[in-house]
């Protein structure tokens, strides 16, 4: 309230910062993950790599968020990293 910023915008930033804890996830991949329904490390850790990769490809074809979609092996790595991180965002 005091910042003058909308709470939903702040939540988007917090969630993106959470995803940035994953090595290899920067703003474009975080945006792509968000568009695919994954907005936190906690959400990422529970995903199936093949299904998530397919969804990322689908979202990318539709929205053109990034230049490339991370390879399946990279998505698997993102998920493995997420499983090792303590959840930091709760709401």
N, CA, C and O of each residue as an XYZ file, in Angstrom:
364
protein
N       0.816     -1.184      0.000
C       0.000      0.000      0.000
C       0.866      1.257      0.000
O       0.640      2.166     -0.798
N       1.847      1.312      0.883
C       2.692      2.491      0.985
C       3.544      2.713     -0.257
O       3.906      3.850     -0.560
N       3.866      1.658     -0.974
C       4.728      1.787     -2.152
C       3.979      2.366     -3.343
O       4.593      2.891     -4.272
N       2.666      2.272     -3.318
C       1.883      2.716     -4.457
C       1.814      1.678     -5.565
O       1.200      1.914     -6.606
N       2.444      0.529     -5.344
C       2.435     -0.543     -6.337
C       1.306     -1.520     -6.046
O       0.971     -1.787     -4.892
N       0.741     -2.036     -7.100
C      -0.311     -3.030     -6.987
C       0.256     -4.323     -6.393
O       1.341     -4.759     -6.779
N      -0.467     -4.930     -5.467
C       0.001     -6.163     -4.818
C       0.259     -7.280     -5.825
O       1.202     -8.054     -5.662
N      -0.566     -7.370     -6.855
C      -0.376     -8.448     -7.834
C       0.938     -8.269     -8.592
O       1.593     -9.256     -8.930
N       1.329     -7.031     -8.861
C       2.608     -6.776     -9.537
C       3.768     -7.184     -8.628
O       4.734     -7.793     -9.088
N       3.677     -6.853     -7.358
C       4.729     -7.233     -6.402
C       4.837     -8.749     -6.324
O       5.943     -9.287     -6.282
N       3.705     -9.441     -6.305
C       3.710    -10.903     -6.249
C       4.394    -11.496     -7.484
O       5.142    -12.466     -7.364
N       4.150    -10.934     -8.653
C       4.817    -11.398     -9.877
C       6.324    -11.262     -9.724
O       7.067    -12.178    -10.075
N       6.783    -10.125     -9.201
C       8.227     -9.903     -9.019
C       8.822    -10.878     -8.010
O       9.911    -11.412     -8.219
N       8.104    -11.106     -6.919
C       8.580    -12.047     -5.896
C       8.696    -13.446     -6.495
O       9.688    -14.141     -6.272
N       7.692    -13.851     -7.247
C       7.723    -15.178     -7.864
C       8.861    -15.302     -8.871
O       9.517    -16.340     -8.943
N       9.096    -14.247     -9.648
C      10.210    -14.291    -10.604
C      11.541    -14.390     -9.863
O      12.422    -15.150    -10.266
N      11.689    -13.634     -8.795
C      12.922    -13.700     -8.009
C      13.115    -15.109     -7.459
O      14.243    -15.596     -7.382
N      12.027    -15.761     -7.078
C      12.109    -17.135     -6.592
C      12.653    -18.045     -7.696
O      13.543    -18.857     -7.443
N      12.132    -17.919     -8.902
C      12.610    -18.750    -10.015
C      14.056    -18.438    -10.384
O      14.770    -19.315    -10.870
N      14.498    -17.204    -10.159
C      15.885    -16.831    -10.466
C      16.879    -17.591     -9.590
O      18.073    -17.603     -9.890
N      16.413    -18.222     -8.519
C      17.309    -19.032     -7.686
C      17.779    -20.286     -8.424
O      18.764    -20.909     -8.027
N      17.083    -20.650     -9.482
C      17.454    -21.813    -10.289
C      18.542    -21.390    -11.269
O      18.342    -20.474    -12.066
N      19.688    -22.054    -11.210
C      20.785    -21.752    -12.124
C      20.333    -21.998    -13.562
O      19.900    -23.099    -13.901
N      20.435    -20.976    -14.399
C      20.022    -21.089    -15.792
C      18.689    -20.442    -16.089
O      18.317    -20.298    -17.254
N      17.958    -20.046    -15.052
C      16.681    -19.369    -15.257
C      16.894    -17.870    -15.082
O      17.199    -17.390    -13.991
N      16.726    -17.148    -16.180
C      16.768    -15.687    -16.149
C      15.377    -15.188    -16.543
O      14.425    -15.968    -16.576
N      15.258    -13.931    -16.833
C      13.932    -13.340    -17.024
C      13.112    -14.006    -18.129
O      11.919    -14.241    -17.939
N      13.718    -14.315    -19.277
C      12.924    -14.900    -20.359
C      12.425    -16.298    -20.023
O      11.263    -16.613    -20.279
N      13.282    -17.140    -19.453
C      12.817    -18.473    -19.081
C      11.821    -18.396    -17.929
O      10.887    -19.195    -17.870
N      12.003    -17.453    -17.019
C      11.033    -17.277    -15.934
C       9.676    -16.878    -16.502
O       8.642    -17.370    -16.049
N       9.676    -15.994    -17.485
C       8.423    -15.593    -18.141
C       7.777    -16.781    -18.853
O       6.561    -16.962    -18.792
N       8.590    -17.581    -19.521
C       8.078    -18.754    -20.224
C       7.500    -19.762    -19.234
O       6.422    -20.311    -19.462
N       8.214    -20.004    -18.141
C       7.706    -20.908    -17.104
C       6.384    -20.390    -16.543
O       5.431    -21.152    -16.375
N       6.334    -19.100    -16.256
C       5.105    -18.499    -15.718
C       3.948    -18.698    -16.692
O       2.846    -19.068    -16.287
N       4.201    -18.452    -17.975
C       3.156    -18.616    -18.987
C       2.700    -20.069    -19.102
O       1.581    -20.344    -19.535
N       3.580    -20.999    -18.710
C       3.248    -22.430    -18.734
C       2.621    -22.888    -17.417
O       2.325    -24.071    -17.249
N       2.418    -21.956    -16.485
C       1.753    -22.287    -15.228
C       2.676    -22.582    -14.070
O       2.228    -23.059    -13.028
N       3.972    -22.304    -14.234
C       4.952    -22.551    -13.171
C       5.511    -21.206    -12.735
O       6.294    -20.593    -13.460
N       5.112    -20.741    -11.544
C       5.572    -19.415    -11.140
C       6.437    -19.396     -9.887
O       6.875    -18.327     -9.461
N       6.693    -20.558     -9.288
C       7.562    -20.614     -8.108
C       8.418    -21.879     -8.151
O       8.124    -22.824     -8.884
N       9.472    -21.875     -7.357
C      10.319    -23.061     -7.208
C       9.483    -24.219     -6.671
O       9.637    -25.358     -7.113
N       8.609    -23.930     -5.731
C       7.753    -24.968     -5.142
C       6.894    -25.637     -6.220
O       6.708    -26.854     -6.201
N       6.378    -24.851     -7.146
C       5.578    -25.393     -8.246
C       6.461    -26.189     -9.212
O       6.064    -27.254     -9.686
N       7.640    -25.679     -9.497
C       8.554    -26.330    -10.437
C       8.985    -27.704     -9.947
O       9.084    -28.643    -10.737
N       9.239    -27.827     -8.667
C       9.759    -29.089     -8.121
C       8.782    -30.248     -8.288
O       9.189    -31.409     -8.250
N       7.504    -29.947     -8.472
C       6.483    -30.985     -8.576
C       6.114    -31.341    -10.011
O       5.194    -32.126    -10.242
N       6.822    -30.771    -10.967
C       6.476    -30.997    -12.366
C       7.217    -32.185    -12.964
O       8.327    -32.521    -12.551
N       6.578    -32.810    -13.942
C       7.189    -33.861    -14.752
C       7.924    -33.171    -15.898
O       7.337    -32.355    -16.609
N       9.191    -33.490    -16.078
C      10.029    -32.781    -17.050
C       9.494    -32.884    -18.478
O       9.454    -31.884    -19.195
N       9.088    -34.063    -18.892
C       8.608    -34.230    -20.269
C       7.332    -33.444    -20.509
O       7.186    -32.792    -21.542
N       6.409    -33.502    -19.560
C       5.159    -32.757    -19.699
C       5.408    -31.252    -19.691
O       4.822    -30.513    -20.482
N       6.285    -30.805    -18.787
C       6.585    -29.377    -18.715
C       7.277    -28.913    -19.990
O       6.953    -27.849    -20.518
N       8.218    -29.693    -20.484
C       8.910    -29.314    -21.722
C       7.910    -29.178    -22.869
O       7.975    -28.220    -23.639
N       6.997    -30.123    -22.985
C       5.977    -30.058    -24.040
C       5.133    -28.794    -23.890
O       4.807    -28.142    -24.883
N       4.779    -28.450    -22.658
C       3.990    -27.237    -22.414
C       4.794    -25.983    -22.763
O       4.248    -25.034    -23.325
N       6.088    -25.976    -22.433
C       6.937    -24.831    -22.772
C       7.002    -24.638    -24.287
O       6.934    -23.510    -24.775
N       7.133    -25.736    -25.025
C       7.159    -25.665    -26.491
C       5.841    -25.095    -27.003
O       5.830    -24.220    -27.870
N       4.736    -25.592    -26.465
C       3.407    -25.129    -26.876
C       3.232    -23.630    -26.604
O       2.777    -22.883    -27.471
N       3.595    -23.205    -25.407
C       3.459    -21.793    -25.030
C       4.365    -20.919    -25.896
O       3.960    -19.842    -26.333
N       5.579    -21.380    -26.140
C       6.514    -20.610    -26.961
C       5.989    -20.439    -28.383
O       6.087    -19.353    -28.955
N       5.438    -21.498    -28.952
C       4.889    -21.407    -30.306
C       3.755    -20.393    -30.367
O       3.599    -19.682    -31.360
N       2.969    -20.333    -29.305
C       1.821    -19.428    -29.260
C       2.219    -17.986    -28.948
O       1.724    -17.056    -29.585
N       3.115    -17.792    -27.965
C       3.387    -16.441    -27.454
C       4.742    -15.855    -27.840
O       4.954    -14.652    -27.685
N       5.653    -16.672    -28.333
C       6.988    -16.192    -28.749
C       7.677    -15.370    -27.649
O       8.072    -14.228    -27.880
N       7.817    -15.949    -26.470
C       8.391    -15.258    -25.313
C       9.915    -15.234    -25.366
O      10.532    -14.231    -25.009
N      10.523    -16.330    -25.808
C      11.986    -16.444    -25.838
C      12.454    -16.759    -27.255
O      11.651    -17.047    -28.143
N      13.763    -16.699    -27.445
C      14.304    -17.101    -28.751
C      14.299    -18.615    -28.881
O      14.078    -19.148    -29.968
N      14.541    -19.310    -27.769
C      14.571    -20.774    -27.783
C      13.890    -21.309    -26.536
O      13.775    -20.622    -25.521
N      13.449    -22.537    -26.637
C      12.896    -23.250    -25.481
C      14.035    -24.060    -24.881
O      14.808    -24.670    -25.619
N      14.154    -24.080    -23.552
C      15.209    -24.905    -22.963
C      15.028    -26.373    -23.356
O      13.908    -26.877    -23.422
N      16.141    -27.040    -23.612
C      16.105    -28.463    -23.964
C      15.513    -29.270    -22.812
O      15.515    -28.828    -21.663
N      15.013    -30.442    -23.132
C      14.446    -31.319    -22.106
C      15.452    -31.558    -20.985
O      15.082    -31.549    -19.811
N      16.709    -31.771    -21.330
C      17.729    -32.017    -20.299
C      17.869    -30.818    -19.359
O      18.129    -30.982    -18.167
N      17.697    -29.626    -19.900
C      17.769    -28.423    -19.064
C      16.559    -28.318    -18.147
O      16.682    -27.942    -16.981
N      15.395    -28.650    -18.680
C      14.172    -28.645    -17.871
C      14.316    -29.659    -16.738
O      13.926    -29.384    -15.604
N      14.873    -30.829    -17.043
C      15.124    -31.837    -16.003
C      16.050    -31.270    -14.931
O      15.827    -31.481    -13.739
N      17.085    -30.553    -15.353
C      18.017    -29.937    -14.408
C      17.322    -28.879    -13.562
O      17.541    -28.819    -12.353
N      16.486    -28.041    -14.179
C      15.742    -27.023    -13.428
C      14.919    -27.686    -12.321
O      14.896    -27.213    -11.185
N      14.247    -28.782    -12.666
C      13.396    -29.478    -11.697
C      14.239    -30.081    -10.579
O      13.872    -29.990     -9.407
N      15.359    -30.691    -10.929
C      16.245    -31.268     -9.907
C      16.781    -30.188     -8.972
O      16.853    -30.398     -7.761
N      17.156    -29.038     -9.521
C      17.610    -27.935     -8.672
C      16.488    -27.487     -7.738
O      16.716    -27.242     -6.554
N      15.277    -27.383     -8.280
C      14.131    -26.933     -7.484
C      13.863    -27.877     -6.317
O      13.484    -27.437     -5.231
N      14.058    -29.168     -6.538
C      13.826    -30.151     -5.473
C      14.810    -29.984     -4.323
O      14.513    -30.370     -3.192
N      15.983    -29.411     -4.602
C      17.012    -29.246     -3.575
C      16.912    -27.920     -2.830
O      17.566    -27.734     -1.804
N      16.100    -27.000     -3.336
C      15.981    -25.679     -2.712
C      14.836    -25.648     -1.706
O      13.781    -26.246     -1.915
N      15.070    -24.948     -0.630
C      14.003    -24.735      0.347
C      12.991    -23.745     -0.223
O      13.384    -22.733     -0.803
N      11.702    -24.016     -0.070
C      10.705    -23.036     -0.509
C      10.885    -21.722      0.258
O      11.036    -21.726      1.479
N      10.867    -20.614     -0.459
C      11.045    -19.304      0.161
C       9.783    -18.449      0.067
O       9.624    -17.490      0.822
N       8.894    -18.793     -0.849
C       7.711    -17.974     -1.086
C       6.481    -18.733     -0.608
O       6.212    -19.854     -1.041
N       5.751    -18.104      0.285
C       4.467    -18.659      0.721
C       3.448    -17.533      0.728
O       3.763    -16.385      1.040
N       2.224    -17.886      0.379
C       1.130    -16.908      0.409
C      -0.180    -17.623      0.383
O      -1.232    -16.984      0.402
